[in-house]
Amino acid sequence: MAAKSCHSFFKQKIMKKSVFILLVLVAFVACKDNGDTKTALATTTEGVIDPLPSWNDVESKKNIIAYVEDVTNSESINFIPVADRISTFDNDGNLWSEQPAYFQLFFAIDRVKEMAAGHPEWKTQQPFKAVLENDMTELAKQGEHGLIQLVMATHAGVTTDEFDADVKNWIATAKHPTKNVGFDELVYQPMLELLQYLRANDFKTYVVSGGGVDFMRAFVTEIYGIPEEQIIGSRIKTAFDYNNGNPVIKRLPELDFIDDKEGKPLNIQKIIGKKPVFSSGNSDGDLQMMQWTASNKLKSFMLYVHHTDSIREWAYDRNSHIGKLDKGLDEANEKGWTVIDMKNDWKVIYPFELDAN
């Protein structure tokens, strides 16, 4: 991989979230499936089962539990029928980490290196030359056009089945450049518990991410316990090919839809067909999804993850070039939405910390 040289490159502010999403770069997830995920419920001293054991006894946790207990109580005026219990979660920075760059970009870089033998022209052609030489400074100079070339070369020109296999092979072995663990180990343990808690109370959980939908579908289901049809994201255009009786769907080098900002409620309405009653995100790119959820006539819950832990994860918000949280944080504070303080609210961040403890 491009490793630490890539880390230094992505500190440059020219890499903005909108660019990555435009390129259909999505990050994605972390530990291994419902069965392997460390979600064992803890029992309190009073003998009550704690549905969120990796959370400290803080306001965010209390707000979540109070909301769920209220809207699932058939005698409450806020009772929500099961059919309307729709919850939507952003992925990058909300269910798994997103620093120093969206994880799908690391996939694209690794794919260029794997494919280089079949493209000798890349040795002298930018932006591929920069990737092959691990020259992230030069790659930065290629700007948005160069990154589009990079992504389309690695994400298109194959069938959906071939792309799915490429992603699965990559996630099985790739390591994060600074954490030195698999990308699929950098999912947030407290959020895994939240997903499970909601489903235990008959909420339907969806991923609604700015990242590539087919990238996520390759392994999100195994890790988050969310079916492929409930994974929503950005997408490139595709085409059906009967292929002499062996039908395939081909991925084309052209953007189809960006599932970010106002694109999120549009995609939610088109694919789900109902407003969520619970939504969670971590950046301004999730604000419109939050606003759409807040407009539900049923009692709704908006949850922001605020990255405040520079030791166990990363601390960033208003001035970050990735996962910027500025307008969203202001609106959350103004309207009384729940904001998770990662440093103080979570006992652990990643599942492997449970083993360490």
Residue pairs with C-beta under 8 A, 6 or more apart in sequence:
1 106
1 109
1 110
1 174
1 175
1 177
2 9
2 106
2 109
2 131
2 134
2 136
2 177
3 177
4 177
4 178
5 134
5 135
5 136
6 100
6 101
6 106
6 109
6 136
6 177
7 100
7 177
7 178
8 136
9 15
9 136
9 137
9 139
9 140
10 100
10 101
10 136
10 321
10 322
11 100
12 140
12 321
13 321
14 140
14 143
14 321
15 101
15 140
15 321
15 322
16 321
17 210
17 260
17 283
17 285
17 321
17 322
17 323
17 324
18 260
19 144
19 147
20 101
20 102
20 104
20 105
20 210
20 322
21 210
21 211
21 234
21 258
21 259
21 260
21 285
22 144
22 148
22 255
22 258
23 105
23 147
23 148
23 150
23 151
24 104
24 151
24 155
24 211
24 212
24 215
24 234
24 235
24 236
24 255
25 102
25 104
25 105
25 108
25 151
25 211
25 212
26 91
26 92
26 102
26 103
26 104
26 209
26 210
26 211
26 212
26 213
26 215
26 216
26 233
26 234
27 91
27 92
27 93
27 96
27 97
27 98
27 102
27 103
27 104
27 183
27 211
28 91
28 92
28 96
28 103
28 104
28 171
28 183
28 184
28 211
28 215
28 216
28 219
28 220
29 91
29 95
29 96
29 183
29 184
29 187
29 216
29 219
29 220
29 223
29 224
30 95
30 96
30 182
30 183
30 184
30 185
30 186
30 187
30 188
30 223
30 350
30 351
31 37
31 38
31 184
31 185
31 187
31 189
31 192
31 223
31 350
31 351
31 352
32 184
32 222
32 223
33 222
33 223
33 225
34 196
34 225
37 192
37 196
37 223
37 225
37 351
38 189
38 192
38 351
38 354
38 355
39 192
39 193
39 196
40 53
41 49
41 50
41 51
41 53
42 49
42 50
42 53
43 49
43 50
44 50
51 65
51 193
51 196
51 197
51 200
52 61
52 64
52 65
52 190
52 193
52 194
52 197
53 193
53 347
54 189
54 190
54 193
54 346
54 347
54 348
54 354
55 61
55 190
55 193
55 345
55 346
55 347
56 344
56 345
56 346
56 347
58 341
58 344
58 345
59 338
60 303
60 338
60 339
60 340
60 341
60 345
61 345
63 301
63 338
64 194
64 197
64 301
64 303
64 338
67 278
67 299
67 301
68 197
68 198
68 201
68 203
70 76
70 78
70 299
71 78
71 79
71 80
71 85
71 277
71 298
71 299
72 79
72 80
72 85
72 201
72 202
73 79
78 298
78 299
80 277
80 298
80 299
82 202
84 274
84 277
84 298
85 198
85 201
85 202
85 203
85 204
85 277
85 278
86 203
86 204
86 206
86 272
86 274
86 275
86 276
86 277
86 278
87 198
87 203
87 204
87 205
87 206
87 276
87 277
87 278
87 279
87 280
88 206
88 207
88 208
88 264
88 268
88 272
88 276
88 278
88 279
88 280
88 289
88 293
89 95
89 191
89 195
89 205
89 206
89 207
89 208
89 279
89 280
89 281
90 207
90 208
90 209
90 210
90 280
90 281
90 282
90 283
90 285
90 286
90 289
91 207
91 209
91 211
91 216
91 220
91 233
92 98
92 102
92 103
92 209
92 210
92 211
92 282
92 323
93 282
93 283
93 305
93 307
93 322
93 323
94 188
94 191
94 280
94 281
94 282
94 286
94 305
95 187
95 188
95 191
95 195
95 207
95 224
96 103
96 183
96 186
96 187
96 188
97 103
97 176
97 179
97 186
97 188
97 313
97 314
98 322
98 323
99 313
99 314
99 316
99 322
99 323
100 177
100 178
100 322
101 322
102 211
102 322
103 176
103 183
103 186
104 211
104 212
104 215
106 174
106 176
106 177
106 183
107 154
107 167
107 170
107 174
107 215
108 150
108 151
108 154
108 155
109 131
109 150
110 170
110 174
111 154
111 166
111 170
112 122
112 128
112 131
112 132
112 150
112 153
112 154
113 131
113 132
115 153
115 154
116 122
116 123
116 128
116 132
119 128
122 128
122 129
122 132
123 129
123 132
126 138
126 142
126 146
127 138
127 139
127 142
127 146
127 147
127 149
127 150
128 149
128 150
128 153
129 135
129 138
130 136
130 138
130 139
130 142
130 146
131 139
131 150
139 146
139 147
139 150
142 149
152 236
152 253
152 254
153 253
155 163
155 212
155 215
155 236
155 251
156 236
156 251
156 252
156 253
156 254
157 250
157 251
157 253
158 166
158 250
158 251
159 248
159 249
159 250
159 251
160 214
160 238
160 248
160 249
160 250
160 251
161 248
163 214
163 218
163 251
164 214
164 217
164 218
167 214
167 215
167 218
167 219
168 218
168 219
171 182
171 183
171 184
171 218
171 219
173 182
174 182
174 183
175 181
175 182
175 183
176 182
176 183
176 186
179 185
179 186
181 352
184 219
184 223
185 350
185 351
185 352
186 350
187 223
187 224
187 350
187 351
188 305
188 346
188 349
188 350
189 346
189 348
189 349
189 350
189 351
189 353
189 354
190 340
190 345
190 346
190 347
190 348
190 349
191 280
191 305
192 224
192 351
194 280
195 205
195 224
195 225
195 226
196 225
198 205
198 278
199 205
199 225
203 278
204 230
205 224
205 225
205 226
205 230
206 226
206 230
206 231
206 232
206 268
206 272
206 276
207 216
207 220
207 224
207 226
207 230
207 231
207 232
207 233
208 232
208 233
208 259
208 264
208 267
208 268
208 279
208 289
209 216
209 231
209 232
209 233
209 234
209 259
210 233
210 234
210 258
210 259
210 260
210 263
210 264
210 285
211 233
211 234
211 259
212 233
212 234
212 235
212 236
213 231
213 232
213 233
213 234
213 235
213 259
214 235
214 251
215 233
216 231
216 233
217 228
217 231
220 226
220 228
220 231
221 227
221 228
221 231
232 259
232 267
232 268
232 271
232 272
233 259
234 255
234 257
234 258
234 259
234 260
234 263
235 256
235 257
235 259
236 251
236 252
236 253
236 254
236 255
236 256
237 252
237 254
237 255
237 256
238 249
238 250
238 251
238 252
238 256
239 249
239 250
239 252
240 247
240 248
240 249
240 250
241 247
241 248
241 249
241 250
257 263
257 267
259 267
260 285
261 284
261 285
261 287
261 288
262 288
264 285
264 286
264 288
264 289
264 292
265 288
265 289
265 291
265 292
268 275
268 276
268 289
268 292
269 275
275 292
275 293
275 295
275 296
276 289
276 292
276 293
276 296
276 300
277 293
277 296
277 298
277 299
277 300
277 301
278 293
278 300
278 301
278 303
279 286
279 289
279 290
279 292
279 293
279 300
279 301
279 302
279 303
280 286
280 302
280 303
280 304
280 305
281 287
281 289
281 290
281 303
281 304
281 305
281 328
282 304
282 305
282 306
282 307
282 323
282 325
283 323
283 324
283 325
283 328
284 324
284 325
284 326
284 327
284 328
286 304
286 328
287 327
287 328
287 331
290 302
290 304
290 328
290 331
290 332
290 337
291 331
293 300
293 301
293 302
294 300
294 302
294 335
294 337
301 338
302 332
302 335
302 337
302 338
303 337
303 338
303 339
303 340
304 325
304 328
304 329
304 332
304 337
304 338
304 339
304 340
305 340
305 342
306 317
306 325
306 329
306 339
306 340
306 341
306 342
307 313
307 314
307 315
307 316
307 317
307 323
307 325
307 342
308 315
308 341
308 342
308 343
308 344
309 315
309 342
309 343
309 346
309 349
311 343
312 343
312 349
312 350
312 353
313 342
313 349
315 343
316 322
316 323
316 325
317 324
317 325
317 326
317 329
318 324
318 325
318 326
318 329
329 339
331 337
332 338
332 339
333 339
340 346
342 349
348 354
348 357
